[in-house]
Structures are given as structure tokens and as C-alpha cells.
Amino acid sequence: MKAADQAILQLLGPPKSLELTPNNIARNTGLSRGYTSKRLSALVEHGLVNVDEESGSHPFYSLSDRGEQFLEGKLSVDDLSHTDHD
């Protein structure tokens, strides 16, 4: 888990529970578009973020139930199913 991951989860999470494109997330977190996409892929892999790829060439990302549990402190980094090799 990286600081960027926490920023992305907090942006997508409560109280707003937004659905955003990678460009929107990058703009609102101050991260580069490429790095944001890389971190989103890792968050999807861990089950913390959902992706709606049916929205065309610009998928929307949202916080999953598991991601919300992580933000609430109900899941730890150790509880995640994959390790972060980045």
C-alpha cells in the first residue's frame, strides 16, 4: 500500500462515494495520469476498487465494499489477498 493508494481510496470513498475516471482521479490527487492508472490496477487487483469498463474507453472507478472496510480500519494491509511489489 502506497501513499498514492490511500489518496485514491479517500477520494473515491465516503462521504461522497464518487465514480471517477483515471484523469479525474489524477487531477484531484495531484498524481500523474500514468501513475494513477498503475495504482488503480493494483487497487482493483486487491479488490479495493471497482472498475466499470462498460463505460467505453474511459472506465469509471469506484470504491468497493472491501475498500470501504479498509478505510474504516476493518481490514489491514495484511488482510489484502496480494502483496504489493511496486
C-alpha positions in Angstrom: 0.0 0.0 0.0 1.4 3.3 -1.1 0.5 6.9 0.0 -1.0 7.3 -3.5 -3.3 4.4 -2.9 -4.6 5.9 0.3 -5.2 9.2 -1.5 -7.1 7.5 -4.3 -9.2 5.5 -1.8 -10.1 8.6 0.2 -11.0 10.5 -2.9 -13.4 7.7 -4.1 -14.7 6.9 -0.6 -17.3 8.3 1.8 -18.9 10.6 2.4 -19.2 11.2 -1.4 -18.6 7.7 -2.9 -17.7 9.0 -6.3 -17.2 7.2 -9.6 -14.3 8.8 -11.5 -12.1 8.3 -14.5 -8.4 8.0 -14.1 -8.0 11.5 -15.4 -10.4 12.9 -12.8 -8.6 10.9 -10.1 -5.1 12.2 -11.3 -6.3 15.8 -11.4 -7.8 15.6 -7.9 -4.9 13.8 -6.2 -2.0 15.6 -8.0 -0.7 12.3 -9.3 0.4 11.8 -12.9 -2.2 10.1 -15.2 0.1 7.1 -15.8 0.9 6.5 -12.2 -2.7 6.9 -11.3 -3.6 4.1 -13.8 -0.9 1.9 -12.4 -2.1 2.3 -8.8 -5.8 1.8 -9.9 -4.8 -1.5 -11.4 -3.2 -2.6 -8.2 -6.2 -1.4 -6.2 -8.6 -3.4 -8.5 -6.4 -6.4 -8.1 -6.6 -6.2 -4.3 -10.4 -5.8 -4.5 -10.4 -2.3 -3.0 -11.7 -0.5 -6.1 -14.3 -1.5 -8.7 -13.9 -0.7 -12.4 -16.8 -0.1 -14.8 -15.3 -1.0 -18.1 -18.6 -0.9 -19.9 -18.4 2.9 -19.9 -16.3 2.9 -23.0 -12.7 3.9 -23.5 -12.7 5.9 -20.3 -13.6 3.5 -17.4 -15.0 4.7 -14.2 -13.6 3.6 -10.9 -15.4 3.5 -7.5 -14.6 2.3 -4.0 -15.6 -1.3 -3.4 -17.2 -2.6 -0.2 -13.8 -4.1 0.7 -12.2 -0.7 0.0 -14.6 1.0 2.4 -13.8 -1.6 5.0 -10.1 -0.8 4.5 -10.7 2.9 5.0 -12.8 2.2 8.1 -9.9 0.2 9.6 -11.8 -3.1 9.4 -9.1 -4.6 7.1 -5.4 -4.2 7.3 -2.7 -4.3 4.6 -2.0 -7.9 5.9 -5.6 -8.8 5.1 -5.2 -8.0 1.4 -5.0 -11.1 -0.8 -2.0 -10.0 -2.8 1.3 -8.3 -1.9 2.3 -5.0 -3.4 5.6 -5.5 -5.4 5.9 -1.9 -6.6 
